[in-house]
Amino acid sequence: MPEQQRRIPRRIAQTVINSLKGGVVPRIGLPYITVGRTAEIKALLHDVDIVADGGASFRFIVGRYGSGKSFLLQSLRNYVMDRGFVVVDADLSPNRRLHGTAGQGLATYRELVANLATKTKPEGGALVLVLDRWISSVQQQTAQETGLDPSDPAFTQAVDKKIGETIGSLDELVHGFDFAQLLENIIVRVSPMTRRRNRRYSSGSAANTSGRPMPRTSSASPSSSPTTIGTIT
């Protein structure tokens, strides 16, 4: 029986062609053009299974210039997004390193956050989307547990408390307090968007937003599992 042909969506096909014309690895659509990498991808996906089970894994991809390191890593990135992971990646350079005295580490962190991607937002910039979905899930959980109406001020307070418990649990981690404060500031900005959307499509969940920093005290966390891919160029 002849192998079934896969049709490439027009938008993805155009993105792939434009990237290849420019001599760069496409950020989406790689599974359609990947050939001869079955063994490597299988080994890397085994690491992903470990992460999905709550473990951790770390690998170096070593090869000569032009041997396909970036292509392999971007292929893995596409595979794990299809599995529901949140993915961050960055290219290291003299100005973006793991540490440095001139802000190189901060530049790397910014690059990672800017490239944060999900299956529905594969080209990066998905931080707000991830937080928005998490806040919505907290709101739905709160509505089920309390039976409160989303228009009730007590509902907003209950959502704030549940979010605060989760953020507060980060304090125990290295630099957790600073990260928790940053996360609170982002959530304060994301929450109004969630509220406006839920008012339009209200079905039992409402948005938080008091416009105040969230209380601190430990519970639900975002559902997606993150994995980090770094490419050294």
PyMOL commands that set and color helices and strands:
alter all, ss='L'
color gray80, all
select helices_A, chain A and resi 10-21+30-32+38-52+69-82+104-114+127-146+153-172+176-200
alter helices_A, ss='H'
color red, helices_A
select strands_A, chain A and resi 86-92+226-232
alter strands_A, ss='S'
color yellow, strands_A
deselect
rebuild
show_as cartoon
